[in-house]
Amino acid sequence: MKLTDILTADCIKSPLEATSKQAAINELVDLLAARGRVRQPAELKDAVWTREMTRTTGIGLGLAIPHGKSAGVDKLAIAIGKPAAPMEFQSIDAKPVKLIILLASPPDKTSDHIQALAHISRLMNLEEFRHQVYSATTGQQIFDLLRLQEQG
């Protein structure tokens, strides 16, 4: 699985307008809805926020991966947002996040959902790549970095 098979550059926003966790989640879901990837954004927002309230998706190293499943999602969808400034996300390492990768999937695609989460985690554990992404200023730059990393 390649993220660039699921993600398009127009689903990456840098910088985000949001300055809070819930606003960032809403902004990324709205971005997916605007690109035709989500039919029922309110339902997905509820699913992602409910998951977030159970346990933070701020996994450390400046990364958050909020995710949820919704019948309003026909196939796996990803939106990426880079906050204008590092954002408080109640991360497990107590540090603010520099990148938010929102993953949305249909309720019956658990395997694809887990594979995508694992792939994102593996990519973002590559220190040099992670720093390059955090230094990028546009959505297109982030997309190009992902594409190059996945080709390598």
C-alpha positions in Angstrom: 0.0 0.0 0.0 1.2 3.5 -0.9 -0.2 6.6 0.6 0.1 8.3 -2.7 -2.3 5.8 -4.2 -4.9 7.1 -1.7 -3.8 10.7 -1.2 -3.8 13.6 -3.7 -2.0 16.9 -3.3 -5.3 18.8 -3.1 -6.1 16.9 0.2 -3.1 18.4 1.9 -3.4 21.8 3.5 -0.5 23.9 4.7 -1.0 25.8 6.8 -4.2 24.8 8.5 -6.4 27.7 9.7 -7.3 25.7 12.8 -5.6 26.3 16.1 -7.2 23.6 18.2 -7.4 19.8 17.9 -11.2 19.6 17.2 -11.0 22.5 14.7 -8.1 20.8 12.9 -10.1 17.5 12.7 -13.1 19.4 11.3 -11.1 21.3 8.8 -9.5 18.1 7.4 -12.8 16.3 7.2 -14.3 19.3 5.4 -11.3 19.2 3.0 -12.1 15.6 2.2 -15.8 16.4 1.8 -14.9 19.3 -0.6 -12.9 16.9 -2.7 -15.7 14.4 -2.9 -14.1 11.8 -0.7 -16.7 12.0 2.1 -20.5 12.2 1.7 -21.5 12.7 5.3 -18.9 14.9 6.9 -20.8 15.4 10.1 -20.9 11.7 10.7 -17.2 11.3 10.1 -16.4 14.3 12.4 -18.4 12.6 15.1 -16.6 9.2 14.5 -13.1 10.8 14.5 -13.9 13.0 17.6 -15.4 10.1 19.5 -12.2 8.0 18.8 -10.1 11.0 19.8 -11.9 11.3 23.1 -11.3 7.7 23.9 -7.5 7.9 23.4 -5.4 10.6 21.9 -4.0 10.0 18.4 -1.1 12.3 19.1 1.4 9.5 18.8 4.6 11.6 19.5 7.4 12.9 17.5 5.2 15.8 16.4 2.6 13.6 14.7 -1.1 13.0 15.2 -3.1 10.5 13.2 -6.8 11.1 14.0 -8.9 8.4 12.3 -12.5 7.1 12.1 -14.8 5.0 10.1 -18.1 6.2 8.6 -20.7 4.9 6.1 -20.3 8.2 4.4 -16.8 7.1 3.2 -16.8 4.8 0.2 -13.1 4.0 0.2 -10.0 4.8 2.2 -9.3 8.6 2.3 -6.5 10.7 3.8 -6.2 14.4 4.4 -3.0 16.0 5.8 -2.8 19.3 7.6 0.2 21.2 8.8 -0.6 23.6 11.6 0.7 27.2 11.1 2.4 26.7 14.5 2.9 23.4 16.5 -0.5 22.6 18.0 -1.4 21.1 21.4 -2.9 17.6 20.8 -2.6 15.9 24.2 0.1 13.8 22.6 1.6 10.8 24.4 5.0 12.6 24.6 3.3 15.8 25.8 4.7 17.7 22.9 2.7 19.7 20.3 2.1 18.3 16.8 3.6 19.6 13.6 1.6 17.4 11.2 -1.9 15.9 11.3 -2.7 13.0 9.1 -6.5 12.2 9.1 -7.5 8.8 8.0 -11.1 8.0 7.1 -12.5 4.6 6.0 -15.7 2.7 5.4 -16.8 0.6 8.4 -16.1 -2.7 6.6 -12.5 -1.9 5.6 -10.7 -2.7 8.9 -7.8 -4.4 7.3 -7.1 -1.5 4.9 -7.5 1.0 7.7 -5.0 -0.8 9.9 -2.5 -1.2 7.0 -2.7 2.5 6.3 -2.1 3.4 9.9 0.9 1.1 10.0 2.3 2.5 6.8 2.0 6.1 8.0 3.7 5.2 11.3 6.6 3.5 9.4 7.1 6.4 7.1 7.0 9.0 9.9 9.5 7.0 12.0 12.1 7.8 9.4 13.8 10.7 11.0 15.2 12.5 8.0 11.9 12.1 6.1 10.0 13.4 9.1 12.1 16.5 9.4 11.8 17.2 5.6 8.0 17.0 5.9 8.0 19.2 9.0 10.1 21.7 7.1 7.8 21.7 4.0 5.7 24.8 3.6 3.1 23.7 1.0 0.8 20.8 0.4 2.5 20.1 -2.9 5.9 19.9 -1.2 4.6 17.4 1.4 3.0 15.3 -1.4 6.2 15.3 -3.4 8.2 14.2 -0.4 5.8 11.4 0.2 5.9 10.3 -3.5 9.7 10.3 -3.5 9.9 8.4 -0.2 7.5 5.7 -1.5 9.3 5.4 -4.8 12.6 4.8 -3.0 
